[in-house]
Structures are given as C-alpha cells and as structure tokens.
C-alpha cells in the first residue's frame, strides 16, 4: 500500500489510487467533477481553531504538528475510518494548501504510516 499526498489542484493520475480529500472546506474554484474525489473526510482535518491558529505560518510548523497529532490521537474513530477506506490499496490524500512543505496532509500521512507499522 502506498499512501501519497498531493494538491487537489494537480491533475488526477492513474497512480493516485483512491483519492481522499482531507480538508474541512471544499477547495475554492474547483468543481466536484474536476476534483475526482472518491471520498471526502472532513472530520480528519485540523479543527477550525487549530487551522486559524496555524494560518500556514512556517514558524508555527513544529507546534502545529504536535497539536494536530494530538487531535488525531483524540479522534481514533476518524483515523480508523481513513485506514478502513484505504485498506490495502494505494491512496492519495488530497489537500488544497499552497504550501507543499507545511500542511496537515504531511502530518496525516506520517501519522497513518507510523500507526500502520505498529505491532
């Protein structure tokens, strides 16, 4: 199973596998057909308060990662739903943020990947 991340504005690719939108809000300027989303898991996104606090400020990145992981740990049913949807297939977590290096999909990808390696 490969779990990738990608901006939702990038074209769909056969290698994407299941395409899972992990943002709480629908991406601006994109219609549902063009997005080619298989599943939209709004509740796995950072809380509105955390999203507003972070504001995509790279200076807050380390603390954002800690706080978001804490939210994920406190919401195991949503994480389990994501893992159930992925199953043993390839999947791509889709996000709308412009910053390719400081976004919640990176944290989520690592969180799910670490959890799947646990004994």
Phi, psi and omega in degrees: 000128174252132177243109183251168173231154184194147173293137182295340181281349176283150181297149175296144180228148179301333181283351182296328188067217178292130181258116186240115176281125184244027175260149179284328181251146177293137182298136181297140172071015183236126178273161187296326180293315180293330182290330180051047180273131176276320182217141176243110179255084183298320189288351179272349178289160175303150178300155177305321180296317180293318179300315179295317180300314183294311179055023181057035178270111181304334178294338180261004188304311183299314180291323177300314180302315180298313182294320180291319176300322177298316177299318180296319179296329180274000182230057186297331181294323179290320177295319178297323177298318178299312181297323178295318180295322180290315182059225179257012183265169173285148180210157177230125175275123183258138179219161183256346184305144180283330183281113183284347186247350182223077179214160187293336180296327177297312180298315181297317178302314180293318181300311180292320179296318177295318182295324182286344178269353181294145181293000000 
